[in-house]
Amino acid sequence: MSGAGTRRARRRDRRVYLAGHPVLFVLLAATRRRPVVRIGRTVLVHGGAAYHEVLTRLPLDRTAAGTTGGAAAELTGGGLLFDQDGDDHRAARRTLAADLGARTALRLRPRWQAVLDERLAVLGRGLALDLVPLAAELAGLTAAALTTPAPTAAGPAGAPDPLLLAHAATEAAAATARDHLPGRRRPGGAEAAATAAARLNSLLPDGLDAMLAVAAVNTTVAALPRAAAWCADAGLWAGLTPDNAPGVASELLRLTAPSPVLPRVAAAGATVAGCPIARGDRLVLVARHAAESHRDTPVDPARATQAVFGAGPHACPGAAAARALLAEFLLALAPYRPTVVRARADHRSALPGWAELQVRAGRPAGRGASR
């Protein structure tokens, strides 16, 4: 992935940062050259080795305000993976990793394909399609499947409507993310976050599933449209096949880094890349730079590809499912060779993404790649 097409893809993708998260983008760009940078009690971690060291060796406070665990506590009242410690955390993560592994992708693939076949049909009729609602539907479907109990002898469990669940999860994330990222706080933010959390919890059979739904939905809604726009701008559709789609999906996740920063708080002192870190320091782990998203070819491909999903005991257990869904999404689009006809960045979302991404087929379906 190089050349004029990649430069065009990067220019468009940069808009989701400049429009939705300008303070964050400027801060990260200004400090990127150094692996670790201290600004008061906040430490920005850019370097891949430093990022890996923090996630694998530095004790972290899972319940501190302004962290993922802190947000989880706000959404659920505590007691789930994101704000656990020690043996409880490791056991919960192993269970969740098994739930979100390759078997989950196999189970959900027919449902993903059914939605894709139905929604993408308009492209074959020469009409435009907004990929953001489609990504939300796929995200909500996936989150609903992961958070709904299996059917019992008493009958099937009731799953929430995918689009309602996706909307509630994106609203909850947007309301709580303002405590994570640099920038001005909006008046009434705490009340808005509480209202959004209550709305999300009302759709779920178990309130402890709220953070799982938030993570699954928001990452998917950010990742899928950005990856599709990149494929269109970089001219990747023609070369996409079932054999190479998983690798292309992994590389696009590295290049776009849907969750560009991981907010954490140090639970103990340490020195990372020559920078002293004290207990209580706020850590901004820049996954985008650890993944070398700003480079066409990473120095350490394996570490860069994994960095998008964290590292060690803090690696995202949903990585396999995320890669599988993106591969299916791209393969379904590829026969149409879609081009972007309208793109509007999202100013409110928790993660950099598109509020609207309208595409139109560049060629009739059936003449390009196939699933």
Secondary structure as UniProt FT lines:
FT   HELIX           4..20
FT   HELIX           22..31
FT   TURN            32..33
FT   STRAND          36..39
FT   TURN            40..41
FT   STRAND          42..45
FT   HELIX           48..57
FT   TURN            62..63
FT   TURN            65..66
FT   HELIX           68..76
FT   HELIX           81..83
FT   HELIX           86..99
FT   HELIX           102..124
FT   TURN            125..126
FT   STRAND          129..130
FT   HELIX           131..147
FT   TURN            153..154
FT   HELIX           162..177
FT   TURN            178..180
FT   TURN            187..188
FT   HELIX           189..202
FT   HELIX           207..209
FT   HELIX           210..234
FT   HELIX           237..239
FT   TURN            242..244
FT   HELIX           245..256
FT   STRAND          261..266
FT   STRAND          270..272
FT   TURN            273..274
FT   STRAND          275..277
FT   TURN            279..280
FT   STRAND          282..286
FT   HELIX           287..290
FT   TURN            291..294
FT   HELIX           301..307
FT   TURN            308..309
FT   HELIX           312..314
FT   TURN            317..318
FT   HELIX           319..333
FT   HELIX           334..336
FT   STRAND          339..345
FT   STRAND          354..360
FT   TURN            365..366
//
